[in-house]
Amino acid sequence: MKNEDVVVLVVLVSLTLLVLAAALFVVVIGAANRRHRHRAELAELHLQRDRELRQAEREATGQALSEVGRELHDNVGQLLTVTQLGLRDHVDPKVLEHPRVAVALEALDQSVEEIRRLGRSLDQDRWQDRTLLT
């Protein structure tokens, strides 16, 4: 073999190895990019799942608060109002003027108002746009 043939052979082998190394580099970079995209997609899916869980928690909290508000307004408020009306209508007016009875009736009036206020404040419409943190 001549020196020129050896030089051409060395150059061709070197170029072939260089092309193979470049192809391997491209394949490794492509695999790394796919791996990064996959991790980013997984992170996005986890974030989306967490958002959906928080939304479900807000909805459940809103429904529970709405139910509590309705129960307070309907049941407890109704019982207090019936008690209030019964005392005012069926008790001798002189008894109602007694200081202890007057204080008790005032406390009953305040209780009815507080139950109404709590029932309104727990209304689901007010809680619909709120998060668990606010």
C-alpha positions as CSV (number, residue, x, y, z in Angstrom):
1,M,0.0,0.0,0.0
2,K,1.1,3.4,-0.8
3,N,1.4,6.2,1.7
4,E,-1.3,8.1,-0.1
5,D,-3.7,5.1,0.3
6,V,-2.9,4.9,4.0
7,V,-3.5,8.6,4.4
8,V,-6.9,8.4,2.6
9,L,-7.8,5.4,4.6
10,V,-6.9,7.1,7.9
11,V,-8.9,10.2,6.8
12,L,-11.9,8.1,5.8
13,V,-11.8,6.2,9.1
14,S,-11.4,9.4,11.0
15,L,-14.4,11.0,9.2
16,T,-16.5,7.9,9.8
17,L,-15.7,7.9,13.5
18,L,-16.4,11.6,13.7
19,V,-19.8,11.2,12.0
20,L,-20.6,8.3,14.3
21,A,-19.6,10.3,17.3
22,A,-21.8,13.2,16.1
23,A,-24.7,10.9,15.5
24,L,-24.3,9.4,19.0
25,F,-24.1,13.0,20.5
26,V,-27.4,13.9,18.7
27,V,-29.1,10.7,19.9
28,V,-28.0,11.3,23.5
29,I,-29.1,15.0,23.4
30,G,-32.4,13.9,21.9
31,A,-33.0,11.4,24.6
32,A,-32.1,13.9,27.3
33,N,-34.6,16.4,25.8
34,R,-37.3,13.8,25.7
35,R,-36.6,12.9,29.3
36,H,-36.8,16.6,30.3
37,R,-40.1,17.0,28.4
38,H,-41.5,13.9,30.0
39,R,-40.5,15.2,33.5
40,A,-42.1,18.6,32.7
41,E,-45.3,16.9,31.6
42,L,-45.4,14.8,34.8
43,A,-44.9,17.9,36.8
44,E,-47.7,19.7,35.0
45,L,-50.0,16.7,35.5
46,H,-49.2,16.7,39.2
47,L,-50.0,20.5,39.4
48,Q,-53.2,19.9,37.5
49,R,-54.2,17.1,39.9
50,D,-53.4,19.3,42.9
51,R,-55.5,22.1,41.5
52,E,-58.4,19.7,40.9
53,L,-58.0,18.4,44.5
54,R,-58.1,22.0,45.9
55,Q,-61.1,22.8,43.8
56,A,-62.9,19.7,45.1
57,E,-61.9,20.6,48.6
58,R,-63.3,24.1,48.1
59,E,-66.6,22.7,46.7
60,A,-66.9,20.2,49.6
61,T,-66.2,22.9,52.1
62,G,-68.7,25.2,50.4
63,Q,-71.4,22.6,50.5
64,A,-70.7,21.7,54.1
65,L,-70.8,25.3,55.1
66,S,-74.0,25.9,53.1
67,E,-75.6,22.9,54.8
68,V,-74.5,24.1,58.3
69,G,-75.9,27.5,57.4
70,R,-79.2,26.1,56.3
71,E,-79.4,23.9,59.4
72,L,-78.6,26.9,61.7
73,H,-81.2,29.1,59.9
74,D,-83.9,26.5,59.6
75,N,-83.7,24.4,62.7
76,V,-82.0,26.4,65.4
77,G,-83.4,29.7,64.2
78,Q,-86.9,28.4,64.0
79,L,-86.7,26.9,67.5
80,L,-85.4,30.1,69.0
81,T,-88.1,32.2,67.1
82,V,-90.9,29.9,68.4
83,T,-89.5,30.2,71.9
84,Q,-89.3,33.9,71.5
85,L,-92.8,34.2,70.2
86,G,-94.2,31.8,72.8
87,L,-92.7,33.7,75.6
88,R,-93.9,37.1,74.4
89,D,-97.4,35.8,73.6
90,H,-98.2,33.5,76.4
91,V,-96.4,35.0,79.4
92,D,-97.9,37.6,81.6
93,P,-96.6,41.1,80.6
94,K,-95.7,41.8,84.2
95,V,-93.4,38.7,84.2
96,L,-91.7,40.0,81.1
97,E,-90.8,43.2,82.8
98,H,-88.8,41.4,85.5
99,P,-85.1,42.2,85.1
100,R,-84.0,38.6,84.8
101,V,-86.7,37.7,82.2
102,A,-85.9,40.9,80.3
103,V,-82.2,40.0,80.2
104,A,-83.2,36.4,79.0
105,L,-85.4,37.8,76.3
106,E,-82.7,40.2,75.1
107,A,-80.3,37.3,75.0
108,L,-82.9,35.3,73.0
109,D,-83.3,38.2,70.6
110,Q,-79.5,38.4,70.1
111,S,-79.3,34.6,69.6
112,V,-81.9,34.8,66.9
113,E,-80.0,37.6,65.1
114,E,-76.7,35.8,65.5
115,I,-78.1,32.6,64.0
116,R,-79.5,34.6,61.1
117,R,-76.1,36.3,60.6
118,L,-74.3,33.0,60.8
119,G,-76.7,31.4,58.3
120,R,-76.1,34.2,55.8
121,S,-72.3,34.2,56.3
122,L,-72.1,30.5,55.6
123,D,-74.1,30.8,52.4
124,Q,-72.4,28.9,49.6
125,D,-72.5,31.9,47.2
126,R,-70.2,33.9,49.5
127,W,-67.8,31.0,49.7
128,Q,-67.8,30.0,46.1
129,D,-64.9,32.2,45.0
130,R,-62.8,31.9,48.1
131,T,-59.9,29.5,48.7
132,L,-59.2,27.6,51.8
133,L,-56.5,30.1,52.7
134,T,-58.6,33.2,52.5
